[in-house]
Amino acid sequence: MENVKELLQKLERFAVVANEENSNKTIHLENGLEVNYRIEVSKMYRLGCDLFQAVVWVKKDGICGTSWGCTDMEESREVVEWFYKKSEIASKMESEERKKAEADIKRLLA
């Protein structure tokens, strides 16, 4: 992969199934992949690099298969926006599941 856009495009092929504990930093995909990121302070800041860097990990069964450190603020912004979008999808799914469970309980106790 040449850039973080390519990685995110590959991940777009898979549906979101959950996020982790209402976190927008860990997303679970339908194929069993877990994708997360964190923001790190760049050790290369004094050499003219951006101060902060988003780093993405793609794991399966707890094992990291690939990671990507963003090269500039634009890439870091893309990563955070991707995770925000995916966490919204996961939150909506969880809300729908909760509403369905509440309706089932009310129906069973009626």
N, CA and C atoms as a LAMMPS dump frame, in Angstrom:
ITEM: TIMESTEP
0
ITEM: NUMBER OF ATOMS
330
ITEM: BOX BOUNDS ff ff ff
-5.0000000000000000e+02 5.0000000000000000e+02
-5.0000000000000000e+02 5.0000000000000000e+02
-5.0000000000000000e+02 5.0000000000000000e+02
ITEM: ATOMS id mol type element x y z
1 1 1 N 0.834 -1.173 0
2 1 2 C 0 0 0
3 1 3 C 0.882 1.241 0
4 2 1 N 0.432 2.222 -0.743
5 2 2 C 1.226 3.436 -0.845
6 2 3 C 0.794 4.532 0.117
7 3 1 N -0.471 4.493 0.535
8 3 2 C -0.943 5.53 1.458
9 3 3 C -2.13 5.024 2.257
10 4 1 N -2.525 5.821 3.231
11 4 2 C -3.604 5.404 4.123
12 4 3 C -4.946 5.349 3.385
13 5 1 N -5.126 6.143 2.342
14 5 2 C -6.373 6.082 1.561
15 5 3 C -6.58 4.69 0.99
16 6 1 N -5.517 4.104 0.501
17 6 2 C -5.604 2.761 -0.071
18 6 3 C -6.031 1.744 0.992
19 7 1 N -5.468 1.849 2.187
20 7 2 C -5.853 0.959 3.279
21 7 3 C -7.33 1.148 3.635
22 8 1 N -7.762 2.394 3.785
23 8 2 C -9.156 2.658 4.144
24 8 3 C -10.113 2.193 3.048
25 9 1 N -9.726 2.333 1.792
26 9 2 C -10.566 1.849 0.688
27 9 3 C -10.725 0.337 0.741
28 10 1 N -9.667 -0.37 1.076
29 10 2 C -9.762 -1.831 1.198
30 10 3 C -10.69 -2.215 2.342
31 11 1 N -10.63 -1.466 3.445
32 11 2 C -11.492 -1.76 4.588
33 11 3 C -12.949 -1.425 4.301
34 12 1 N -13.21 -0.507 3.375
35 12 2 C -14.57 -0.116 3.007
36 12 3 C -15.371 -1.286 2.438
37 13 1 N -14.705 -2.312 1.956
38 13 2 C -15.4 -3.458 1.361
39 13 3 C -16.196 -4.255 2.381
40 14 1 N -15.912 -4.043 3.671
41 14 2 C -16.515 -4.861 4.713
42 14 3 C -17.444 -4.03 5.592
43 15 1 N -18.567 -4.621 5.941
44 15 2 C -19.552 -3.933 6.773
45 15 3 C -19.102 -3.884 8.229
46 16 1 N -19.489 -2.817 8.884
47 16 2 C -19.241 -2.659 10.313
48 16 3 C -20.23 -3.532 11.07
49 17 1 N -19.767 -4.228 12.09
50 17 2 C -20.689 -5.007 12.924
51 17 3 C -20.765 -4.452 14.336
52 18 1 N -19.734 -3.743 14.782
53 18 2 C -19.76 -3.182 16.141
54 18 3 C -18.579 -2.245 16.324
55 19 1 N -18.709 -1.44 17.372
56 19 2 C -17.526 -0.73 17.852
57 19 3 C -17.275 -1.238 19.265
58 20 1 N -16.16 -0.884 19.829
59 20 2 C -15.787 -1.444 21.122
60 20 3 C -16.172 -0.502 22.247
61 21 1 N -17.1 -0.938 23.078
62 21 2 C -17.509 -0.196 24.263
63 21 3 C -17.792 1.269 23.953
64 22 1 N -18.595 1.492 22.913
65 22 2 C -18.939 2.84 22.468
66 22 3 C -17.717 3.684 22.139
67 23 1 N -16.649 3.051 21.757
68 23 2 C -15.429 3.756 21.381
69 23 3 C -15.471 4.059 19.899
70 24 1 N -14.986 5.233 19.52
71 24 2 C -14.869 5.502 18.097
72 24 3 C -13.446 5.241 17.618
73 25 1 N -12.677 4.514 18.428
74 25 2 C -11.308 4.192 18.053
75 25 3 C -11.101 2.723 17.722
76 26 1 N -12.096 1.893 17.915
77 26 2 C -11.999 0.474 17.571
78 26 3 C -13.276 0.052 16.873
79 27 1 N -13.126 -0.457 15.659
80 27 2 C -14.26 -0.884 14.842
81 27 3 C -14.079 -2.357 14.5
82 28 1 N -15.169 -3.119 14.62
83 28 2 C -15.163 -4.535 14.247
84 28 3 C -15.905 -4.676 12.925
85 29 1 N -15.313 -5.43 12.008
86 29 2 C -15.893 -5.629 10.685
87 29 3 C -16.452 -7.035 10.553
88 30 1 N -17.309 -7.215 9.563
89 30 2 C -18.013 -8.478 9.37
90 30 3 C -17.092 -9.668 9.127
91 31 1 N -15.896 -9.428 8.634
92 31 2 C -14.972 -10.518 8.329
93 31 3 C -14.064 -10.889 9.501
94 32 1 N -14.357 -10.33 10.685
95 32 2 C -13.58 -10.65 11.874
96 32 3 C -12.397 -9.729 12.124
97 33 1 N -12.197 -8.751 11.241
98 33 2 C -11.109 -7.808 11.463
99 33 3 C -11.485 -6.789 12.527
100 34 1 N -10.502 -6.42 13.305
101 34 2 C -10.643 -5.34 14.275
102 34 3 C -9.691 -4.24 13.818
103 35 1 N -10.225 -3.043 13.637
104 35 2 C -9.419 -1.928 13.159
105 35 3 C -9.428 -0.86 14.238
106 36 1 N -8.253 -0.412 14.637
107 36 2 C -8.219 0.656 15.624
108 36 3 C -7.109 1.644 15.294
109 37 1 N -7.181 2.77 15.986
110 37 2 C -6.144 3.781 15.792
111 37 3 C -5.847 4.468 17.112
112 38 1 N -4.718 5.126 17.139
113 38 2 C -4.401 6.004 18.249
114 38 3 C -3.596 7.171 17.691
115 39 1 N -3.591 8.236 18.451
116 39 2 C -2.84 9.424 18.07
117 39 3 C -1.542 9.423 18.868
118 40 1 N -0.442 9.548 18.16
119 40 2 C 0.864 9.559 18.803
120 40 3 C 1.552 10.891 18.544
121 41 1 N 2.422 11.27 19.44
122 41 2 C 3.259 12.435 19.235
123 41 3 C 4.449 11.985 18.393
124 42 1 N 4.692 12.695 17.315
125 42 2 C 5.758 12.312 16.39
126 42 3 C 7.132 12.546 17.003
127 43 1 N 7.98 11.574 16.873
128 43 2 C 9.363 11.712 17.334
129 43 3 C 10.194 12.508 16.328
130 44 1 N 9.628 12.724 15.156
131 44 2 C 10.335 13.424 14.09
132 44 3 C 9.933 14.906 14.002
133 45 1 N 9.203 15.392 14.999
134 45 2 C 8.7 16.764 14.97
135 45 3 C 9.818 17.789 14.777
136 46 1 N 10.909 17.587 15.444
137 46 2 C 12.019 18.543 15.345
138 46 3 C 12.671 18.549 13.97
139 47 1 N 12.362 17.533 13.18
140 47 2 C 12.902 17.473 11.819
141 47 3 C 11.904 18.013 10.789
142 48 1 N 10.871 18.683 11.287
143 48 2 C 9.91 19.307 10.375
144 48 3 C 8.653 18.505 10.125
145 49 1 N 8.524 17.36 10.748
146 49 2 C 7.31 16.551 10.572
147 49 3 C 6.191 17.112 11.449
148 50 1 N 4.971 16.697 11.164
149 50 2 C 3.829 17.118 11.979
150 50 3 C 3.984 16.618 13.403
151 51 1 N 3.419 17.372 14.333
152 51 2 C 3.542 17.039 15.751
153 51 3 C 2.797 15.76 16.109
154 52 1 N 1.601 15.573 15.524
155 52 2 C 0.776 14.406 15.838
156 52 3 C 0.641 13.512 14.62
157 53 1 N 0.446 12.231 14.902
158 53 2 C 0.321 11.24 13.845
159 53 3 C -0.711 10.2 14.255
160 54 1 N -1.657 9.917 13.373
161 54 2 C -2.584 8.811 13.603
162 54 3 C -1.91 7.526 13.117
163 55 1 N -2.025 6.482 13.929
164 55 2 C -1.473 5.178 13.569
165 55 3 C -2.629 4.177 13.593
166 56 1 N -2.788 3.435 12.512
167 56 2 C -3.89 2.482 12.338
168 56 3 C -3.337 1.064 12.442
169 57 1 N -4.074 0.205 13.15
170 57 2 C -3.744 -1.219 13.229
171 57 3 C -4.924 -2.022 12.729
172 58 1 N -4.632 -3.084 11.993
173 58 2 C -5.652 -4.033 11.563
174 58 3 C -5.281 -5.372 12.177
175 59 1 N -6.198 -5.894 13.002
176 59 2 C -5.93 -7.128 13.736
177 59 3 C -6.983 -8.187 13.418
178 60 1 N -6.609 -9.405 13.646
179 60 2 C -7.55 -10.529 13.578
180 60 3 C -7.148 -11.477 14.696
181 61 1 N -8.119 -11.823 15.524
182 61 2 C -7.867 -12.705 16.664
183 61 3 C -6.735 -12.178 17.54
184 62 1 N -6.677 -10.856 17.696
185 62 2 C -5.691 -10.234 18.556
186 62 3 C -4.304 -10.086 17.96
187 63 1 N -4.129 -10.546 16.733
188 63 2 C -2.819 -10.478 16.09
189 63 3 C -2.828 -9.368 15.051
190 64 1 N -1.832 -8.486 15.138
191 64 2 C -1.738 -7.365 14.2
192 64 3 C -1.215 -7.865 12.861
193 65 1 N -2.033 -7.683 11.833
194 65 2 C -1.633 -8.103 10.491
195 65 3 C -0.957 -6.99 9.72
196 66 1 N -1.365 -5.749 10.009
197 66 2 C -0.746 -4.609 9.348
198 66 3 C -0.997 -3.363 10.179
199 67 1 N -0.125 -2.397 9.996
200 67 2 C -0.307 -1.107 10.644
201 67 3 C 0.147 -0.019 9.686
202 68 1 N -0.339 1.189 9.954
203 68 2 C 0.032 2.295 9.094
204 68 3 C 0.167 3.552 9.924
205 69 1 N 1.313 4.203 9.839
206 69 2 C 1.515 5.492 10.47
207 69 3 C 1.312 6.57 9.428
208 70 1 N 0.375 7.467 9.669
209 70 2 C 0.078 8.527 8.706
210 70 3 C 1.289 9.424 8.52
211 71 1 N 1.457 9.907 7.309
212 71 2 C 2.637 10.693 6.982
213 71 3 C 2.438 12.191 7.155
214 72 1 N 1.178 12.626 7.236
215 72 2 C 0.929 14.057 7.425
216 72 3 C -0.43 14.261 8.075
217 73 1 N -0.758 15.504 8.378
218 73 2 C -2.019 15.809 9.061
219 73 3 C -3.227 15.472 8.203
220 74 1 N -3.114 15.588 6.9
221 74 2 C -4.241 15.252 6.022
222 74 3 C -4.583 13.766 6.141
223 75 1 N -3.572 12.909 6.124
224 75 2 C -3.822 11.474 6.299
225 75 3 C -4.404 11.199 7.679
226 76 1 N -3.865 11.833 8.7
227 76 2 C -4.381 11.637 10.054
228 76 3 C -5.843 12.055 10.128
229 77 1 N -6.19 13.164 9.488
230 77 2 C -7.575 13.636 9.452
231 77 3 C -8.48 12.612 8.753
232 78 1 N -8.002 12.043 7.651
233 78 2 C -8.78 11.028 6.929
234 78 3 C -9.067 9.824 7.823
235 79 1 N -8.07 9.405 8.572
236 79 2 C -8.24 8.254 9.466
237 79 3 C -9.294 8.554 10.519
238 80 1 N -9.175 9.697 11.184
239 80 2 C -10.126 10.046 12.24
240 80 3 C -11.53 10.182 11.661
241 81 1 N -11.677 10.783 10.494
242 81 2 C -12.993 10.913 9.864
243 81 3 C -13.567 9.542 9.512
244 82 1 N -12.737 8.629 9.013
245 82 2 C -13.201 7.281 8.673
246 82 3 C -13.727 6.585 9.923
247 83 1 N -12.973 6.662 11.007
248 83 2 C -13.399 6.024 12.252
249 83 3 C -14.67 6.664 12.803
250 84 1 N -14.783 7.967 12.699
251 84 2 C -15.982 8.65 13.177
252 84 3 C -17.212 8.168 12.404
253 85 1 N -17.076 8.085 11.082
254 85 2 C -18.175 7.616 10.234
255 85 3 C -18.566 6.174 10.588
256 86 1 N -17.574 5.331 10.765
257 86 2 C -17.844 3.923 11.076
258 86 3 C -18.431 3.76 12.48
259 87 1 N -17.989 4.57 13.43
260 87 2 C -18.536 4.465 14.784
261 87 3 C -19.987 4.929 14.822
262 88 1 N -20.362 5.877 13.954
263 88 2 C -21.763 6.283 13.858
264 88 3 C -22.627 5.12 13.37
265 89 1 N -22.128 4.39 12.385
266 89 2 C -22.851 3.219 11.866
267 89 3 C -23.027 2.192 12.983
268 90 1 N -21.96 1.914 13.704
269 90 2 C -22.025 0.924 14.783
270 90 3 C -22.974 1.378 15.886
271 91 1 N -22.952 2.648 16.236
272 91 2 C -23.837 3.163 17.288
273 91 3 C -25.299 3.052 16.879
274 92 1 N -25.594 3.333 15.623
275 92 2 C -26.976 3.198 15.138
276 92 3 C -27.429 1.745 15.204
277 93 1 N -26.533 0.831 14.833
278 93 2 C -26.869 -0.594 14.897
279 93 3 C -27.161 -1.003 16.335
280 94 1 N -26.318 -0.565 17.265
281 94 2 C -26.504 -0.912 18.669
282 94 3 C -27.793 -0.326 19.21
283 95 1 N -28.134 0.883 18.806
284 95 2 C -29.371 1.514 19.247
285 95 3 C -30.586 0.74 18.745
286 96 1 N -30.543 0.332 17.478
287 96 2 C -31.643 -0.461 16.916
288 96 3 C -31.79 -1.798 17.637
289 97 1 N -30.666 -2.436 17.941
290 97 2 C -30.715 -3.714 18.664
291 97 3 C -31.291 -3.526 20.063
292 98 1 N -30.909 -2.441 20.724
293 98 2 C -31.416 -2.155 22.066
294 98 3 C -32.93 -1.901 22.025
295 99 1 N -33.386 -1.134 21.049
296 99 2 C -34.821 -0.849 20.915
297 99 3 C -35.6 -2.132 20.649
298 100 1 N -35.036 -2.999 19.817
299 100 2 C -35.709 -4.275 19.528
300 100 3 C -35.798 -5.125 20.791
301 101 1 N -34.715 -5.184 21.558
302 101 2 C -34.71 -5.97 22.796
303 101 3 C -35.721 -5.405 23.79
304 102 1 N -35.794 -4.076 23.916
305 102 2 C -36.757 -3.451 24.818
306 102 3 C -38.181 -3.766 24.392
307 103 1 N -38.457 -3.717 23.081
308 103 2 C -39.786 -4.034 22.577
309 103 3 C -40.13 -5.497 22.849
310 104 1 N -39.144 -6.395 22.669
311 104 2 C -39.372 -7.818 22.944
312 104 3 C -39.698 -8.04 24.421
313 105 1 N -38.981 -7.365 25.306
314 105 2 C -39.236 -7.508 26.744
315 105 3 C -40.644 -7.023 27.081
316 106 1 N -41.014 -5.867 26.55
317 106 2 C -42.361 -5.324 26.817
318 106 3 C -43.437 -6.274 26.298
319 107 1 N -43.193 -6.84 25.107
320 107 2 C -44.155 -7.777 24.541
321 107 3 C -44.269 -9.027 25.406
322 108 1 N -43.142 -9.541 25.88
323 108 2 C -43.162 -10.771 26.692
324 108 3 C -43.776 -10.541 28.071
325 109 1 N -43.661 -9.33 28.588
326 109 2 C -44.197 -9.047 29.912
327 109 3 C -45.61 -8.473 29.881
328 110 1 N -46.143 -8.289 28.689
329 110 2 C -47.495 -7.71 28.572
330 110 3 C -48.557 -8.712 28.971
